[in-house]
């Protein structure tokens, strides 16, 4: 049996079906090639069954048999836990649920058998305390009464038997149903046990095998009743056996194709013995095959998933597919082979240097709902580029050659101002102004301003974090730390210049070039002012960090801000909770947000999580906007799980939440307050709710920031290369600043 655990439960199925036409192409996957890759493969239709997750439930032991997909559901309700058997039959679009037990009971290892009966290992504990203290879902040592139980299709107990000595005393690695025989288990001590399907009588099987050298042995049960064992052998090659159910012997050992290293993406089939899912490509093979046959490439059709929980073939080349996403959602589809002609849609390309989980989920949903368009990803990271800089150089090359994707997912490394000045991005104002749903919302005004050039908005920013520096309020006394006065302020407070920013080291030079040095660049007009003596002061500070490194005198004092031995702590703020960590954890005092030292004052930045833009050359602009607009709507904005949303109401909701106690309801129905903790230096910090003044202070900071963090690796490389000669004493700081000015000026003129 295949155990595919989920961290949340599945709710009732929606009645409305959504159809995604998937024309699975034959493009070569860079990570995996096989001799059948040039063979024409079929197109598939994906029907979304509407299975969603419930926050109060967990699903485990997900498997399938000839009747459909099934699972064990665990739900907390009114202070106790309920267990249910849940099934989704082949021809049904909604699930069945049968209550199995509650109270001081734990269930696991659920499998199905003949006549729609099912089996599980049940442990009943003498009291609630014993139940609460059981070691874990995969371990049953303790004081509970452990039994293998057979249930009828309606959930009635047919029999309950004690386990064999091996299963009782050792961890059960896996359990499966052997057709016409009963339940077979494999324990950690290398012993197979068989329980009779009619009586439950257990016995030890004397299989002659070479053991389980790497502890990864698992059962695979096909929908037509075949039972296989898979494991890696002594040479780390994956091997498979079919169990001879008549003679109760292991069949001939067969090597799986070389691309298969483990059994976690392997699913027994009907038309083929096995299907293997890797990098969103489905392959097939039969026992004894040395190579894989490509069946379908999801991504060629605009279908994306982080992992495949179940690929279940219930008739020839007709599947049920259960996929999972890292953001905590699972979806189930009927996957049916269709004519390739009926699968043709107009392609919209989306180019990205990273793959956000919400973007993938939105692509799938968009493709399901569109009869005319299909979005396909051009993922530049798949081409082996080593850095964001090289990724965006590749994007730039496509743009210059007229191959710009319709939609671009950008971040702070992108040449945004160059794109805009060269007319490569489409202004979004007309779409925003004509979108009544968006017009009815309020968005943070400073974020909207940051996305505009010459009065026009070119990008959509769904969420963001803040890059700034904090300082002790009592130290600064209303002053701002700048590149003009930082030496005087350090001297005033008896702080070493090297400790201006705490434990920051020379390895952080690039961050300083970006945060403080880029204050001398106007990216909108492609001008710079590196000859400014204040930039020279920045080089002087970084030279001090270099000298500290050479003397091997680096500090790791986590209390350096609390003891007032440093002025500025650089910090990335992605939640209101971070305020408490900064204030109580690092300073143990009231703080102010100075920002990075700049020419005239402190510099704080909005760091975009991602930015959406539409190519001005796209012929599918309206459809591209339909995709992008989702990230401004309440469904997304009120569910941002990292960073700050740009919707003002969603932002305020987070602020209000930060002022409230966190709690959970115990099994006894009591409200229990809960607090996160962090370790800083020699202290454990409890993260308590913010008070109103603290929350407002952070909001005021965020809403006042008027700079977008920009990172240009080419400019950083120039500064690094020239400044190195100054740091080792070959040239003066003035000479270095003059050379940097000349080279960056030349670089900007070509942008």
N, C-alpha and C positions, 0 to 999 in steps of 0.2 A: 504494500500500500504506500501511496505517496502522501506524505504529510506536508502540506503547504500552509504554515500558520499565517494568520492575519492578526493584526493588533486591534482591529475593530470588527464589529459585526456587520452583517448585510441586512438591510431592511427590506420591506416588501417591494416587489418588482413594480415598476411603473407600467401602466397599460399601454401607453403610447410607445410605439417602436420608432427608432430613428435608423435610417438606412445610410450606411457609408459604402459607396462603391469604391472598391479597392482594385486598381489595376496593378497587380504585383509585377514589377518589371524584372529585367534580367541583368541589372547592373552588378558589377563585381564588387563584393565586399572587401575592403582593404585589409581587414583583420583576418579574414578566413577565405581561402580559395579551395575549390574542389574541381575535379575533372568534369563534372556535370554542369559547370557554371554557364556554359554557352547554350545549354539546352533551353528551348522556349518553355517558360513556366506559365501556370494558369493565373487567371484573374479571379478575385474573390469578392463577394459581397459580405459586408459586415453589418449585422443587425444588432443594435444596442438594446439589450434586454432591460436596461434601466436599474440594475442592481446597485444600490448605494450602501454606504457604510453607516452604521449607527454608533454614536459615541459611547453608548453604555454597554456595548457587547464586544466579545472577542470570538473570532472564528479560528478553529484549528482542525487538524486531521482532514483537510480538504482532499477529497478523492473522487473517483467515479467508478461506476459499474455499467452494466448494459442498460440500466434504467435512467441513468443521468448522473449529475454531479450531486455530491452530498457533503455534509460537514457537521462538526460539533460546535454548537453555539453556547457561549457562556455569558450570562447577563447578570449584572448586579441589580437588585431590585428590593427596595424597602429593607435594607440591612441584611439581605441574604443573597445567595447566588443560585440562579436557575440554570440548568443544563437542558439543552434541546437537541434533537436530531432534526436537521434541516435538509430537505432534498429539492432539487430543481430537475424535474423530469424532462426527458428529451424533447417532447413536443409541447411542453408547457412554457408559459412566459411568467409564471409566478411560482413562488416557493411554497412547499408544505413544511409545517413545523410540528414536531411531536415532543412534548415535555417529558424529560427522563428522570429528573430528580432535582432536589434543592436541599437547603439546610447544610448539615455537616457532611456533605458528600462531595467527592471529587471524581470526575470522569475523564478518561483519556483513552487513546488508542482505539478510536472508533473505526470500524470497518463494516461492510455489508456482506451478506451471504445469499444463499438461495431463498426463494419464496419471500423476498423483500424483508427478511429478518436482518437484524444488525446486532453487532457485538461491541462491547466496550469493557475496559477494565475500570471497575468501580471500587473506590475506597470510602468506607463509612467510618467517620471518626466519632468517638464517644461523646464529645462535647465541642462547642464552638471554639474554645481555646485551642484544642488539639488541631482542629481544622485550620485555624489561622496560622498555626506554627508548622504546617507541613512544609517540607523542604522546598518543594517547587513542582512545577507541572510535569517535569520529566523524572521525578523521583518519588518513590512511595514508601521509603523506609519510615518507620514510626509506629504509632500505636493504633492506626486505623485497621479495620478489617478489609482486606483486599480480595476481590473476587473477579473472575471473568464472568460477564453476564450476557445472556442471549435475550434479546428483546424481539417481540413481534412487531409487525409493521405499524401497529397502533401504539407501541411503547410499553406494552405489558411485559413483565418479566416472565420468561419461559423457564430458564434455569440459571443458577448462579453457583459456580464451582471455585474451589480453592485452586491456586496456581501450582504448577509443578515446582519442585524445590529450586530449580534453576531460575525460573521466572520470579519466584518469591524473594530470592536472596540477591539477585543481580539485576542490574538495569536492563530493561527490555529495549533492545536497539530498534526493532521494527516488528510489526505484526501484519498479517495478511490473511485472506481467505483462500483456501485451496479447494477448488470446486469439487463437490461430491464427497469431500473428506472432512473438512472442518477448518479450524483456525490454527495457523502456524505462526510461531514466534521465534525470534532469534535473540538470545541474551548475550550480555557483555562477556560472559565466560566462554562463548563459542558454542553454546548448546542450542539445538533446535528442539522445540516442543510442538506437539500436535494435540489439539483438543477436538474430540469427536463432535460433529455438528449437531447430533441428536441428543447426546447425553452430557456432553461437556467433559467427558473423561479424558484426563491428560496423560500423555506418555512422551518419552524422550525418543527423538529420531536419531538413528545412527547414520547420519550422512557422512560419507567419506569425502572430505574436501581438504583444501590446503589452508583452511583458516581464513581469518580476516585481518591480514597483516597491518592495515592502516586504519582499521576501525570505522570504515565508511560503508559497510555492507548495508544494502537496502533492498526491499522487495518492490517489484513492479507488477501490478495486476492489470491485464488488458480487459477491455469491455466484453470480450468473448470468453473470458475465464482462464486464459493462459497466465501462469505465474513465473516470473523471472527473478533472478537474483543478480545484482550488479555490485561491483567493488573494484578497487584498484589492486593489482597484484604486486608482487615483490619488486617488479621493475617499473612500477608506477604507471602501468598501462591499464586502461579500463577494460574489464572483462565481464561477460554476461553468461549466465547459465539459465536454461529453462528447466523447471522442476517437472520430473515425470510423475504425475499425480497417481498413476496406476501402481507403479513399482516403488513410489516414494524414494526416488533417487535423483541426484543432480545430473542433469544432462551434460553433454559435451561443453567444455569451456570454449567460448567464442570471443575473440577480440573485437571490441567495438572499433569503428573508424578512428584513426589517430587524432582527429580534432577533438574527440570527446575525452575529457579529463576526469569528470565526475558525473554523478547521476542527478544533479540538481536542476538541470535543464532538459531532462530526458523524460519522455512520456510514451507509454505503450500505445500502439495504434490498432487499427483494424485492417486497412488496406495494406499498410506496411507494419512490420513488427514494432518499429519505434519512430518517433519524431523527436528532433533535437532543435531547440530554439537558441540562437546565439546572435547577438547584435541585431535583433529584430528581423532575423531571417529564419525561416522554418525549413529544416532539412528532413529527409526520410532515409531510413536504411532498414535492412532486414538482417536477421542473425547470420553472421558469416560474411557480410559485406565489408569490404575494405575501404569503401569511400561513401560519401554522402551524396544524395540527390537533392538539389534545391527545389523546394516546393513553392515558397512565396517570400518575397521581400516586403515587409510592412512599409518601410520608409519610402520605397519607390512610389507607394500609393498615398503617402501622407498620413500614415498610421504610426503612432509612436507609443511606446510603453517602457517603463524602467525594468520591469521583470514580468515573466509569464508564470502565473501560479498554476494554471491548468490549461493544457491543450488536449481536448478530449474528442476523439473521432467516433461519433456515434453511428455514422453510416459512411459509405465510401466517399472520402474527401469532403465530408461535411463535419464541421467541428463546432465545439463550444470552447471559446477562448476566454479565460479569466486572466486579466492583466492587473498589474499593480503599479502605483506611482509613489514616488518618495514622499510626496506631500500628504500621503495617508488616504488615498482613495483607490478603490478597486472597482473595475467595471467588467461586465460579462457580455460577450458578443456571440451570436451565431455567425459562423464563418463558412460561407457556402460558395462553391465554385460556380462561376458564371462565364458567359460569353465575353471575350475581351472587347468586342465592339461596344457593348452596353456599358463598359467601364470607363469610357473616354470622357474626360472633363478638361476644362481649361485650367492650365497650371499657373498658380501664383507661387513665386519663390520667396522664401524668407531666409535671409543670410544672417548668420550669427557666429560669433567666436566662442560662445558657450551655450549650453542648453539648459535653460531654466525649466523646472518641472511644471510650473503653471503654463508656460508657453507651450510645452508639449501637450498638456491636457487641453488647452484652448484650441490647438491645431486639430486634434481629434474631434472635438465638439463642432468646430467650424465645418470640417469636412463631412461630418454626419448630416449637418443641417443644410448643406448646399448641394443643389442638383446640378449646378453649372460649373462650380470651381472646386479645385482640390489644391490645398497648400502643401508644398514640398519644401523640405529644409535643405539648404546648402550650408552644411556645418563645416566651417573652415578649420576647426580644430581637428577634424578627421584626417587632414592632409599632412599631419606630422609636424606642424609648426611648434616651435619650442616656447614661444612667449606671446603675450598679448600684442606686443609690437609687431612681431612677424605675422601674426594673424591679421592684423589690420592692414599691413602692407599688402597681403594677399587680397583683402577686400578692396583696397584702393586700386590694385591692378585690374580687378574685374570691372570696377567702375570706369576706369580710364579706357578700357577696351570695349565699353558698351555692353558689358554683361552684368550690370548692376542688378541685384535681386530686387523684386518689387517692394519687399519690406526688409528693413535693416534693423537688427537688434544690436544696439551699440552700448558702450559704456565709456568710462572716463579716458580710455586710451584712444578713442576714435578721433579722427581729424575733423571734428564737427564744424568748426568755423570755416575750414577750407571747403568742406562739402557745400556749405551754404553759400559762400562767396562765389563758388564756381557754378551755382545753380543746379546742384545735383539732388537737392532735397526739395520735396513739394511742400509749400506752405499748407498748413492744416486749418487755417482760420475758417475757411468756408464750410468745412466739414463740422467743425466745432459749433459755429454759429447756427448751422441748420439742424443740429442734433438736439431736438427738444428735451430728450432725457438728460443729456449732459448739461444743457443750459439751465436745467432746474436744480443743478447741484452747485455747491460752493467748494472751490479748490483753493489751497494755500496760495495767496497772491504772489509771494516771493518766488515760489516754484514756477508759477506760470511766467513770471518775468524772466527767469533764468533760461527759459526755453525759447525766448524770442530774440530775433535780430531785426533791427530796423522796423520794429513794430509788428513783425509777423512771427507766428509760432510755427516752428518746424518739427518739433518733437513732442512725444508724450512720455512722461516719466511716471511709471506706476507707483514706485516706492523709492525711498532713499535712506541714507544714514548721514551722520554729521561727523566731519573731521575737524577737530579743534584742539585747543590746549586749555587745561584748567590750572588754576593757581589759588593759593591760600588768600582769602579776602583780606586778612589782617596784614599780610606781607605787602601786597600791592598798594593798599590804602588809596584806591581810586586811580592809580596810575596804570598805563598800558605798557607792556613790554614790547619794544620795537627793536629793529636792527640798528636804531640810532642810540638807544639808551641801555641796552641789556648789560653792557659792561659796568656802567655806573650803578645800575640796580643790584647787580651781583656784589659789587664792592660795598654798597650801602648795607646790605644784609649779611655781609661776611660769608658769601657763597662763592665757591670756586667757579670760574667761568665755564670750566668743563662740565660742571653740574647744573648749568642753566636749565637743562631739560631732563634732569634726573639721571637715570641710568642709560640714556640714549648713547649709543656708541658710533664709531666711525662707519660701521656697517649700515647705519641709518642715514648716511649722507644723501642718498638718492631721495629719500622722503623729504629731507630738508630742501633739496633743490626744487622739488615739486611744490611743496607747501609754502616756502618762503621765497625761493629763487624765482619762481614763475610770476611773482608779483612785479617783476621787472619786464614782463612781456605783455603786450596787448595782442591777444590772438585774433581779435576781431579785425584789427587793422594791420597785423603782421609787422609790428615794430617792437623794439626792445631797448633797454637802457641799462646794460650790465656795467657800464663805466661808472655808474653811480657809486659813491663811496659807501652807501649803505649795503650794497651787494658785496663790496669788499669786506665789510664787517661780518657778513655771513661766512665768507671764505675763512676769515680769521677764526671764527668759532669752530668751524669744521676742522681746521688745522689743529686746534687744541684737542679735539676728539682723536685725531690721528696720533698726536703725540702721546696721549693717554694710552692708546692701544699699543704703541711701540714700547712703552714702559711696562706693559702688562699690569696696569693699575686700574683695570676696569672694576667698577663697583656693581654689586648685585644687591645693594641695600634696599629692601622693599619698604623700609620705613623712612626713606630719604625725604619724602614730602611731609610726612607727619612731623618729622624732626626739624623741618624748615631748613634743610640743607640743599634744597633745589627750588627753583622758581616755577617752571612750567612742566606739566605732565601732558604729553600728547595722548589723545584718546579718540577712539571711534565710538560714537554714541548711536546705538540702533534701537534703544528702548528707553522708556522713562525710568526703568529699573536701574539703568546704568548710572543715573544721577546719584542714587544711593551708594552704589559701589565706589564711585569717585569721591564723594563727600565723606562717607563714613569709613570706607576701606583704605583709601590712600592718604587722605588729609586729616581725618578726625577733626575737621573744622569746617566752617563756612567757606564756600569756594566762589570764585568768579571765573567766567570763561573768557580768557584773554585772547585765545586764538594763537596761531603761530606768529612769531615776530615778523613784521613786514616793514615796508618803507615808512608808512605813516602811523600804523597802529597794528592791532592784532588781526589775524586772518583766519576766519572760520569758513568751512566749505560745505556745500551740499555735495555728497558723494552719491551719484545716481546708481541705484541697483541695476537698472537697465533703462535704455532709451529706445523708443520705437520711432522710426522715420519711414517715409514713403519715398521711393525714388521718383524724381521728376520725369524720368523716362518710362515709367511703368504705364502700361496700357490697361491696367486693372486697378486703378486708384480707388474707385468706389468700393470694390470688394476688399481691397487692402485696408481701407478705413474701417469697414465693417468688422474686420478681424481685430484691429488695434483698439477700437473704442471700448471693447469689453473690459480692458484693464483700467478704465476710468469709472466703470459702473459699480454700484453698491455690492454686487455679488463678489467682486474681486476685492474692492477697497476695504470692506469691513472684515475681510478674512486674510489680510496681509499678516503673515506669521513671522516675518523678520523685517526689521526696518520700520519706517514710518510711512503710512499711506498719505497720498496727496489730497484726498478728499477731506475737507475741513471737519465734517461731522464725524468721520471715521477716526481722524486724528484726535479730536476732542474726546471721543469715546475711550480711546487708549489712555488719554490723560486722566480721565475720571476713574478708569479701572486701576490706574497706578496708585490711587489714593485709598483703595479699598483692600481689606484683608483677603488673602487667598484662603480657601477652605475646601474641604471635601466632606462628604457624608460617610461616616463609618458604617460597618456592617450592622451596628446596633442602632443606626439611624441618627447618630449624634453629629453635630456640626463641629468639625475639628479644624482650627486654624493651622495653616502650614506656611512655612517660610523657607526661602532658598538661602543657602549659605555659601560664602566664598572664603578661601584662605588667602590672606595677603600678609606676607612677612611671617611674623610669629602669632598672628591673630586670626581668629575665625569671625567673620563678619556676617551678621544676620541681616538679610535684606528686608527691611520693614517698608510699609507703604509710605509714599511721599505725603507731606502735608500740602495744603493748597498753595502756600507761597513757593514751595520748592517746585511743584508741578508747573506753576505759572512762570517761574523763572526760566525753566528749561524751554517751555513753549515760546517765551519771548525771545530767547536766544535763537531757536530754530527759525522762527518767523522773521528774524532780522537778517539772516544770512543772505548775502547778495552775490555770492561767488560759487561757481560750479567747479568742482575739482577736475583738473585736467592733467593728464599724464602723457608726456610725449617722450618716448624712450630715445628718440634720435637726439633731442636737445639735452636730455640727461647724459647721454653718451658723450656729447661734445663737452659739456661742463666737466664731467669726470675726467676726460682725457687731458684737457688743458690744466685743470686745477691740480692734477697729480704732480705736475712739474713744480707748482708752487708749494705743495705740501712737503716735497722732498728738498726744497730749498734752491731749485735751479733757477727760478724766476721770482719776481716780486708779485705781490697780490695785485698791484696796479697793472702789471704786464699781463697777468692771467685774465683779469677782467676785460682788458682791451682785446685780447685774442678771442675770448668767449663772445664779446660783442660782435666782432667781425664775422665769426663763423656762424653764429646763430642768425645774425642779420641776413647772411647769404642763404642759409637754410630756409628762413621764413619767406624770402623773396621767391623761392621756387615752389612754395606750398600752394 
